[in-house]
Amino acid sequence: MDRLRQIIEESDTTAGRVFDLSIQALIVLSLITFSIETLPDLSPVTQKWLRWIEVGTVFIFTLEYIARFIVAERKVAFVTSFFGVIDLLSILPFYISTGVDLRSIRAFRMLRLFRIFKLVRYSKAIRRFHRALLIAREELILYLFVTFILLYLASVGIYYFEHQAQPETFASVFHSLWWAVATLTTVGYGDVYPVTVGGRVFTFGVLLVGLGVVSVPAGLVASALSKARELEDKEGKDRPILTEESHGNG
């Protein structure tokens, strides 16, 4: 049991790295086959091969899920955890749609896209990014709150400037929300735009604010990533020291 737990949960060993890389390769393979299945006019032979690949990958993912459940010290916590739910959702569509030819059931096969999130478990860089998000969590929440306020104010402002000139396009504040999103994010699709002088001046102001809104999260995440890397390097330096001390005490 300890050997199985070491292979599955620890990537520092050779066996653990082989396990992680193998699962990552299977995830990528399953996503590629999923995309190929959407191509029109596939030959029966190709469809058969894609089906067998799907069966094989799901079989291995199922064994992985069972193994993780077995080695988990807190099994209920594993099943209800983020990765536990993702692992289950990545294999569940196969068993739901097997032997069933209902179109509504086939929609569950879209859940196979959850296999993308399985990659998060095996990527050191993604784990670092997750730590960075935790570090900048409060700032990002404040940023999102302020952004929603700005979106609402932009929608109200453009509504009062453009409603009379374009009553159908800017029929309400809710209709103006799409313009606010496209303008504040500096995307500017051009499908909805002001025609009055006041509306254009207001748009110019919103665009200036949007330049700052777009740059804020990038700076927050970049700073948090730098902090996360520093913490990661510090933890890496501390481990050998602890190991030497433990050997010395022994």
Secondary structure as GFF3:
##gff-version 3
##sequence-region A 1 250
A	DSSP	alpha_helix	2	9	.	.	.	ID=ss1
A	DSSP	alpha_helix	14	37	.	.	.	ID=ss2
A	DSSP	alpha_helix	44	71	.	.	.	ID=ss3
A	DSSP	alpha_helix	75	80	.	.	.	ID=ss4
A	DSSP	alpha_helix	82	97	.	.	.	ID=ss5
A	DSSP	alpha_helix	103	106	.	.	.	ID=ss6
A	DSSP	three_ten_helix	107	114	.	.	.	ID=ss7
A	DSSP	alpha_helix	115	122	.	.	.	ID=ss8
A	DSSP	alpha_helix	124	135	.	.	.	ID=ss9
A	DSSP	alpha_helix	137	162	.	.	.	ID=ss10
A	DSSP	alpha_helix	173	184	.	.	.	ID=ss11
A	DSSP	alpha_helix	197	249	.	.	.	ID=ss12
###
